[in-house]
Amino acid sequence: QGQGGHDPLAPIRRSFLSHLADRCLAIDAILERDDGRGITAEERDLIIHHTHKTAGIAASLGYEDLGRLAGDVESAWVHMPSGHVDVTPDPVLEVTRRFLDEIERVLDEDLVA
């Protein structure tokens, strides 16, 4: 925080958290739609995009765990085949769900603060 208790990053953090909520909903919707039909290339690319954007700034704003998990998820999806995926491997789903849980924790913590 800056002098006088003013946090110069507060507007950036608010914007980040707002976008984070949107990213969480978008990724969760993709996973919910999966239900056995698989993940399309476009959905895969969208997950990679959202996690990359999160990984890029989270740690800089003090969310180290979130940034690390975002990087893990991005890497997991990048290493998946680029076409339609009939069955998403459990480890990829597991790390993605941990990432979504961490987003929810960060957002809940922000509401309390």
Residue pairs with C-beta under 8 A, 6 or more apart in sequence:
1 7
2 8
7 13
9 61
12 61
13 61
16 57
16 58
16 61
17 106
17 107
17 110
19 53
20 54
20 103
20 106
20 107
21 103
21 107
23 50
23 51
23 53
23 54
23 103
24 100
24 103
24 104
24 107
26 46
26 50
27 46
27 47
27 50
27 51
27 96
27 99
27 100
28 100
30 39
30 43
30 46
30 47
31 93
31 96
31 97
31 100
33 43
34 88
38 84
38 85
38 86
38 87
38 88
39 47
39 84
39 85
39 88
40 84
41 82
41 83
41 84
44 77
44 80
44 82
44 85
47 73
47 77
47 96
48 74
48 77
48 78
51 70
51 71
51 73
51 74
51 77
51 99
52 70
52 74
54 66
54 67
54 70
54 103
55 67
55 70
55 71
55 74
57 67
58 64
58 66
58 67
58 70
59 66
59 67
59 68
60 67
63 106
65 102
66 99
66 102
66 103
66 106
69 95
69 98
69 99
69 102
70 99
72 95
72 99
73 95
73 96
73 99
76 91
76 92
76 95
76 96
77 92
77 96
80 88
80 89
80 92
